[in-house]
Amino acid sequence: MCDQFKAHVTESTKRLATKLKTHLAVIPGGLTSQLQPLDVTVNKPFKGFMHEEWAKWSEAPTHHVTPAGRVKRPSISNVCERVKNSWQGVKSETIVKSLKKCGISNALDEVKMTFYMKKVTHRVETTMKMICGSDDDFLCFYDE
């Protein structure tokens, strides 16, 4: 489920969704906060974990610096690792709550939830590999 933000409805996004065997549902304007599971309960804790990860990185005493003395930006693999850590911090109960609250599902038992989370994990991993590339610098997103 996505809102009508331009990047969510481009042809490239639609092709990626098809490639990932995902059906896009575009939410009418003004209803994102009620119908999009990520906005309802998932984004707040995820962003909180991302903030913590960024704070840990920025406070670390060992940063590479440019010749001018500025701290170099983190590598793509470092950013991917921080996203992975943050996503793993989001409890599956939070996702179930979000799906139920949005009316997407009101009957997810433990077996269905495990299956659903495996699908989500696979999609996140696939998307991150597309973003980060598949070179040796990429850290495996999820251990299986």
C-alpha positions in Angstrom: 0.0 0.0 0.0 1.4 3.4 -0.9 0.2 6.9 -1.1 0.1 9.0 -4.2 3.6 10.4 -3.8 5.0 10.7 -7.4 7.9 8.2 -6.8 5.4 5.6 -5.6 3.4 5.6 -8.9 6.1 5.8 -11.5 6.5 3.2 -14.2 9.8 2.0 -12.7 8.1 1.5 -9.3 5.3 -0.4 -11.0 7.9 -2.6 -12.8 9.8 -3.2 -9.6 6.6 -4.2 -7.8 5.8 -6.6 -10.7 9.3 -8.1 -10.6 8.9 -8.6 -6.8 5.4 -10.2 -7.4 3.8 -7.4 -5.4 0.5 -5.8 -6.1 0.5 -2.0 -5.5 -2.6 -0.4 -3.9 -2.5 3.4 -4.1 -4.3 5.1 -1.3 -6.5 8.1 -2.1 -5.2 11.4 -0.8 -5.8 12.2 2.8 -6.2 8.6 3.9 -2.6 7.6 4.3 -2.6 8.0 8.0 -5.5 5.6 8.3 -4.9 3.0 5.6 -1.2 2.6 5.1 0.2 0.1 7.6 3.7 1.7 7.7 2.3 5.1 8.6 -0.2 3.8 11.1 2.3 2.0 13.5 5.5 0.9 11.9 7.3 4.1 10.8 7.6 5.7 14.2 9.5 2.9 15.9 11.5 2.2 12.7 12.6 5.9 12.5 13.4 5.9 16.2 15.7 2.9 15.7 17.2 4.6 12.7 17.9 7.7 14.8 19.6 5.5 17.4 21.7 3.9 14.7 22.7 7.2 13.3 23.6 8.6 16.7 25.8 5.5 17.4 27.6 6.0 14.1 28.0 9.8 14.5 29.3 9.4 18.1 31.8 6.7 17.2 35.4 7.9 17.7 36.7 6.2 14.6 35.6 8.0 11.5 37.6 8.5 8.3 38.1 12.1 7.5 38.8 14.0 4.3 42.1 15.9 3.9 40.1 19.0 4.9 39.2 17.4 8.2 35.6 16.6 7.5 34.0 13.3 8.5 33.5 11.1 5.4 29.9 10.0 4.8 29.1 6.4 5.7 29.5 3.7 3.0 26.4 2.2 1.3 27.1 -1.1 3.1 27.2 0.8 6.4 23.9 2.5 5.7 22.4 -0.9 4.7 23.6 -2.4 7.9 22.0 0.4 9.9 18.7 0.0 8.0 18.9 -3.8 8.7 19.4 -3.3 12.4 16.6 -0.8 12.6 14.1 -3.0 10.7 15.0 -6.0 13.0 14.1 -3.8 15.9 10.5 -3.5 14.8 8.6 -6.2 16.5 6.4 -8.5 14.4 3.5 -7.7 16.8 3.8 -4.1 15.7 3.3 -5.1 12.1 0.4 -7.4 12.9 -1.2 -4.5 14.9 -0.7 -2.2 12.0 -2.3 -4.6 9.5 -5.3 -5.2 11.8 -5.7 -1.5 12.5 -5.8 -0.8 8.7 -8.3 -3.6 8.2 -5.9 -5.5 5.9 -6.1 -8.6 8.1 -7.8 -9.4 11.4 -6.9 -13.1 11.5 -3.1 -13.5 11.4 -2.1 -16.4 13.6 1.5 -17.2 14.5 2.0 -19.5 11.4 0.6 -17.0 9.0 2.6 -14.2 10.6 5.8 -16.2 10.3 5.1 -16.8 6.6 4.2 -13.2 6.1 7.4 -11.9 7.8 9.5 -14.3 5.7 8.0 -12.7 2.6 8.5 -9.2 3.8 12.1 -10.1 4.8 12.8 -11.5 1.3 11.3 -8.4 -0.4 13.3 -6.0 1.8 16.5 -8.0 1.1 15.8 -8.0 -2.6 15.2 -4.3 -2.6 18.3 -3.5 -0.6 20.4 -5.6 -2.9 19.0 -3.7 -5.9 19.8 -0.4 -4.1 23.2 -1.4 -2.8 24.3 -3.6 -5.6 25.6 -7.1 -5.3 29.3 -6.3 -5.0 31.5 -7.6 -2.2 30.9 -4.4 -0.2 27.3 -5.3 0.4 26.5 -6.9 3.7 24.0 -9.7 3.7 20.8 -8.1 4.8 19.3 -11.0 6.7 20.9 -14.2 8.0 18.9 -17.3 7.1 
